Amino acid sequence: MTDHAAEISRTPILRTTASGPGLKSNHLSFIEVVAQSIGVIAPSGTPGLVIPVVFATSGNGTWLAYSFATVALLIVSLQINVFSSRIASPGSLYVYAGHGLGPLAGAISGWALLIGYVFTAAAVIDGTVSTSLAVAEAAGFQNNATPVLIGVSVVAASLAWALGWRDIRLSSRTTLVFEFTTLALILGVVIAWFFHHHGIFDAAQNHLEGVNPDQIRLGLVLAFFSFVGFESATVLGVESQRPRVFIPRAVIASVAGVGIIFIISAYGLVAAFHGAATTLDKSDAPLTVVAQAFGFGQIGFLISLGVALSFFACILGSINAAARVLFALSHNGLFHGAARSTHAKHASPHVALTVVTAVALALSLVLTLGHWAILDAYGILGSIATYGFLLTYGLVSVGAPVFLYRRGELKLVNVVSSLAALVLLVVALVGTVYPVPSWPYNILPYVFLALIGVGVLYFLALRAVAPAKLAAIEAEVLGS
């Protein structure tokens, strides 16, 4: 048997179910696996929306904050890859935490990850609305009435659901086209600006003028959030070709590749706005401003269009990831059994996909109907999502050396990297709650804990009422 065939034969459960043919195995290429993570990160939106916010905190140290964030998440990636190189499952980090720390930690991780993806989808529905309206306004159409906001939200969520329902490969390729095209335009603008100004070095940034360590710490927190979702390739453990090879590489490639783009973009944008009448953090369309500086303002419109499509791709990536986590939770008895169904023709987890899309759309529309500003709604939903990811990353980082110890494979470097990952995650978590933010951000940690509590109570009830069933679930998860 070839190595490839042997690996496929070892790929775990969830290919077939009692309610459908199962997910497609051996289906996605390496680049399509990478596209899943890229889609959830939505890197095209960062240069125009997030980097200016990081600049407001870190100033000339913005590029350094992104450099530290890249290194930090590469260390977290190593903890994830302890599992992804040995386990292939659509349950992703939920299954990983279960292997490392037991079923309760697995259940907590599963709910946290599901919250992360669903709330990310809800947030980027708002992001898609905001950027789509900006594109329409640039084209001469302006209408921000509530029915328009609702209509754009429903259309965006429905299109993403249809693509996810149809085929994960179609979803991945759609993401690739949107993201890579927009990123190429963004990098082209930044690089062209350097050529236009006959130099690639900026003394103020190189010497970190006016920057202190506390500014870098606060900027690191914001920069860290730019990468959230980088691990989502792990949900393709069944559908990927050679999952134990492709998924670890995709996790690392996503962080490293996107990190380099963020660092270059941050350095270029900060340099371009030195001496400008409007500072970077006050600019509504910084990339358009930079493009106009050397006579290519029309590229700014194309970038704005690309960013809108990037947010749409993030909806797609988020609901695909959430559906597969929910599919695995359902398969293991931690959600209603209907969510383990797969489509007879397309082999997509269509019931789980429908559930997560409906919930994400409902969360978005509740804030829209509550007359929250679009970007405020984006921040609220995104903050709750971030808590889900941070908790999951932390559990996996704790579980990685425990998992290796049980296998007799633990080395000192594994312990050191795990501790480093935990320290960096704690820094990011503390930065979200201290100093205590203003309302409503001050209550969001408690909202998140309440949501996690629902999942934990269900797990404890299952353990009390049906311990035999729970033991079977644990055996199946660990058997993967």
Stockholm file with secondary structure:
# STOCKHOLM 1.0

chainA/1-480         MTDHAAEISRTPILRTTASGPGLKSNHLSFIEVVAQSIGVIAPSGTPGLVIPVVFATSGNGTWLAYSFATVALLIVSLQINVFSSRIASPGSLYVYAGHGLGPLAGAISGWALLIGYVFTAAAVIDGTVSTSLAVAEAAGFQNNATPVLIGVSVVAASLAWALGWRDIRLSSRTTLVFEFTTLALILGVVIAWFFHHHGIFDAAQNHLEGVNPDQIRLGLVLAFFSFVGFESATVLGVESQRPRVFIPRAVIASVAGVGIIFIISAYGLVAAFHGAATTLDKSDAPLTVVAQAFGFGQIGFLISLGVALSFFACILGSINAAARVLFALSHNGLFHGAARSTHAKHASPHVALTVVTAVALALSLVLTLGHWAILDAYGILGSIATYGFLLTYGLVSVGAPVFLYRRGELKLVNVVSSLAALVLLVVALVGTVYPVPSWPYNILPYVFLALIGVGVLYFLALRAVAPAKLAAIEAEVLGS
#=GR chainA/1-480 SS CCHHHHHHHHCCSCSSBTTBSCSCSSCBCHHHHHHHHHHHHCTTHIIIIIHHHHHHHHGGGHHHHHHHHHHHHHHHHHHHHHHHTTCCCTTTHHHHHHHHHCHHHHHHHHHHHHHHHHHHHHHHHHHHHHHHHHHHHHTTCCCCCHHHHHHHHHHHHHHHHHHHHHCHHHHHHHHHHHHHHHHHHHHHHHHHHHHHTTCSCCHHHHTTTTCCHHHHHHHHHHHHHTTTTGGGGGGGTTTBSSHHHHHHHHHHHHHHHHHHHHHHHHHHHHHHTTTCSSCGGGCSCHHHHHHHHTTCHHHHHHHHHHHHHHHHHHHHHHHHHHHHHHHHHHHTTSSCGGGGCCCTTTCCCHHHHHHHHHHHHHHHHHHHHTTCCHHHHHHHHHHHHHHHHHHHHHHHHHHHHHHHHHTTCCCHHHHHHHHHHHHHHHHHHHHHHSSCCCTTTTTHHHHHHHHHHHHHHHHHHHHHHCHHHHHHHHHHHHHC
#=GC SS_cons         CCHHHHHHHHCCSCSSBTTBSCSCSSCBCHHHHHHHHHHHHCTTHIIIIIHHHHHHHHGGGHHHHHHHHHHHHHHHHHHHHHHHTTCCCTTTHHHHHHHHHCHHHHHHHHHHHHHHHHHHHHHHHHHHHHHHHHHHHHTTCCCCCHHHHHHHHHHHHHHHHHHHHHCHHHHHHHHHHHHHHHHHHHHHHHHHHHHHTTCSCCHHHHTTTTCCHHHHHHHHHHHHHTTTTGGGGGGGTTTBSSHHHHHHHHHHHHHHHHHHHHHHHHHHHHHHTTTCSSCGGGCSCHHHHHHHHTTCHHHHHHHHHHHHHHHHHHHHHHHHHHHHHHHHHHHTTSSCGGGGCCCTTTCCCHHHHHHHHHHHHHHHHHHHHTTCCHHHHHHHHHHHHHHHHHHHHHHHHHHHHHHHHHTTCCCHHHHHHHHHHHHHHHHHHHHHHSSCCCTTTTTHHHHHHHHHHHHHHHHHHHHHHCHHHHHHHHHHHHHC
//
